[in-house]
Amino acid sequence: MRPTPSPLGIAPPADSQGLGLASVLSTAGVPGGRQAQLLDSLAVRLEEQIDLLSSRVPSKQSSAQVGRVRTELQQLREEFLEFARRAELTANVQRAEIRIAQFSEQIDREFGRYRETRRMAAAMAHGRLSPEAALDEDVMTGAPRYWLAAATVALSAWAADDRALRDRATEEAVSRSADRSSLYFALVLRRRGRQAAALRWLASYLRCLDLSALGHDFPVVLDAVYRGAFGVGGIELLHGAFGQWRETLRGDKEAQSRLIHAWQQECESVRALSLSTEFPNLSAVSPQWPALDGVLSSARAKRVVIDTYAVPRGSVPASSGRLDAVLDEVLERLVSEYTAEELPLLRALDVNRSVVEHDGDLNAAARLPVADHAGAPPQRLETILAAVALNPAALDVSSGVQQLALTTCLEWFEEARDRFEREYRTAVPAEVQVKLELTRPPQPAASTIPDWTGSFTSPQAELEHALSEHWDRHGHELMASSARRLKALLVLLAVLVVAILFVFGWAAGVIALAAASVVGTVTSVTVRRRCGSVRELLSRSKEKSIRQLRAAAAELTDWWTEFRAAESAAGGARPSVEPLTLPVHRPSPAERPATAAETWYAP
């Protein structure tokens, strides 16, 4: 059967068998991008032929055919775009699946030992696996850069009393990551009741910390130690560590600047927005009110900060079952964290899985947050100390650790407070002025009463006298101006009467004189009444401005009283800020550098 020709005389391909153009191109193996170019080219040619046909055959039938062809062409274009979109999504899914397989295979090949080591370490830490199960040096050599592999072998060798392997594995673990290995040993040994050995590893952990990159669990461990998780010896170690950190911070100017800035920000955060409701008259008439407002707010804020952090010295709470759960969580995170080498591959794997989950929609996959396998970013020591001192509840640490942090940062807290004091004290204006916007009388007065400015450094009686004279002087000028206008009006009327008399004679002059007399009399009475109203208004406005001046002066006296009270109260609280006294850290025999054999004790 012959194919039906199109209205343009173009027959479809014989092998298309009723398929759409997109299907034909796809079957022919034409790439998606090339398909779009072919379709656009064909559309242009069809449009040209349609226009040519329309110009040559201007009949109703040809017009209907041309419209139908245009509709079919638009439908064909939409179908092809949808096909291209589906093909693109399918290609995205296929590429993502290929990458998932590649990344998964790479992770298994390069870090498969890491995953097995983490599983074994977690099981050993929680007693679900016998320590002897990991007694294989291949576990350590199979993951040559992973600290947990060597730490697991060391723990197994300790349980099996294999001292040679234990010492080698311990030194290898410490060389790979001293702080993580020390914390891992301390937590596991504490869990197994080996308090003396756990205490030595705790000392090693505190000594080996990188103070520029402390983990999220650092304040949690400090709080647990302070609350007695490692006994009195652990608390003594903690006090010594804080003392050593204070000495370290004294040699780091940048760290001191960050601490001072944190304390200044805390002082700024508790400042009142404005005290204008407390001093309504002073805030309304004094140009120096913004400075006065900031100074008193700052003085009060300093007092609030001192009251907030001048806490009494507390006792060390006893250890509780909650500590075990907290440290178990720390241990769980420690043995399950990924290494820096794994993180890029894991992120790439999650991104491609998201593409597959969204059926190849890259935009939708990009909007979905990717799991953060790295956890919270590391922070500097001064940042954590400031957070513990200023907001211990956010880190879920006790007030005792807050006191230690406050004591460690005390000298920089005082430096921040002194800077804060200097800033607002230098902002106290040397002269407080008063500027009154005086009432403008209504018409007919054309002139106005100018604003009055005075200084509160002058005695109150002088200010009131100067303001009263200002009102009297300008009020007299205002009345004189009204009298001059009335006099000018009467002169104008007289001139007008004389002019009429000379031009029109006596009869018209008498009539003009009578009219001028009436107009002058009415105008004079009206002006005098208005002047009386203005005089009364001026008197009331004068009394009101004097009362406002007195109220502002009284509020300025109250302001100085409040400022001196805030200053004296804050100054008297200075000694109570320091809740504890920390000794300079001097390593005890338990903290001295020890070999692997000296650090471990018999299982």
Secondary structure, DSSP 8 states (H G I E B T S, - for coil): ------TTS----TTSTT--HHHHHHHTT--HHHHHHHHHHHHHHHHHHHHHHHHH--SHHHHHHHHHHHHHHHHHHHHHHHHHHHHHHHHHHHHHHHHHHHHHHHHHHHHHHHHHHHHHHHHHHTTSS-GGGG--HHHHHHSTT-HHHHHHHHHHHHHTT-HHHHHHHHHHHHHH-HHHHHHHHHHHHHHTT-HHHHHHHHHHHHHH--TTSB-TTHHHHHHHHHTTTTHHHHHHHHHHHHHHHHHHHHT-HHHHHHHHHHHHHHHHHTS-S--TTTSHHHHHH-TTHHHHHHHHHHHHHHHHHHHHH-----------HHHHHHHHHHHHHHHH---TTTHHHHHHHHHHHHHHHTTT-HHHHHHS----TT-S--B-HHHHHHHHHH-HHHHT--HHHHHHHHHHTHHHHHHHHHHHHHHHHHTS-S--EEEE------TT--S----EEEETTS-HHHHHHHHHHHHHHHHHHHHHHHHHHHHHHHHHHHHHHHHHHHHH-HHHHHHHHHHHHHHHHHHHHHHHHHHHHHHHHHHHHHHHHHHHHHHHHHHHHHHHHHHHHHHHHHHHTGGGG-----------GGGS---HHHH----
